[in-house]
Amino acid sequence: MLVGSISLWAAEGIFGMGTAGAQIGGVAMSLGLISALMIAADFPHPPAASTTLIVSLGLIGRWQEFVALMIACLLYTSDAA
């Protein structure tokens, strides 16, 4: 999730706020980063890429939704451990 947020923020800085290029760039950067992190950690987890995609597409619009999704991810991760 954080990778998606950071990628979208970086892409908006590079391509311009609210442009189609920013959204496409954010999606490409977020999926590339999360894939590289999963490969480097030798921990394939496809749902991580889908959550990153949800955030980088901007489907999480309010900070309350972001916090709720972060809490859900933490609970899911703690349950898996």
Residue pairs with C-beta under 8 A, 6 or more apart in sequence:
1 51
1 52
1 55
1 66
1 69
1 70
1 73
3 30
3 33
3 34
3 37
3 52
4 26
4 30
4 34
4 51
4 52
4 53
4 54
4 55
4 56
5 55
5 56
5 66
6 33
7 26
7 27
7 29
7 30
7 33
7 52
7 56
8 22
8 23
8 26
8 30
8 55
8 56
8 58
10 26
10 29
11 21
11 22
11 23
11 24
11 25
11 26
11 29
12 18
12 19
12 22
12 26
14 22
14 25
15 21
15 22
15 24
15 25
16 22
23 56
23 57
23 58
26 56
26 57
27 53
27 56
27 57
29 56
30 52
30 53
30 55
30 56
31 49
31 52
31 53
31 56
33 52
34 48
34 49
34 52
35 49
38 44
38 45
38 48
38 49
51 69
51 73
54 60
54 69
55 66
55 69
60 66
60 69
